[in-house]
Amino acid sequence: MVQQQQDAFFLLDTEGGEVFRVNETAARIFELCRTGSTLEDAVQALSSGLGATAPRQEIVEDVQSTVAQFLELGLCEPSGVS
C-alpha cells in the first residue's frame, strides 16, 4: 500500500511489516503494478504525467528497473508491469 505524508511517499509491506520511502514516480509505478497495468500502460501513464519531457526509452528503463526492485523486495508479483 502507498501512503503519502506531505511530499514523502511510503510503500508499506503489510506482510513483512517493512516501510520503504520512495519518490513520487516509484509510488505511481507501484500503484500501476497493483492495478495489473502492462509495461506499455505504465510507460504511457508516466509519459503523460511527466509531460513527455523524458525520452520514452528512459521511462521504459526506469519502469523496468523500479519493478525489478519491487520484485526483489517482494512488494509485487511477477505478473502485471514487467
SULVEN-V821402 format. One record per helix or strand. SS is the DSSP state (@ for helix, = for strand). FROM is the first residue (numbers start at 1). TO is the last residue. If there is no record, write none. Layout:
ss=SS from=FROM to=TO
ss=SS from=FROM to=TO
This chain:
ss== from=2 to=5
ss== from=8 to=13
ss== from=18 to=22
ss=@ from=24 to=34
ss=@ from=39 to=49
ss=@ from=56 to=73
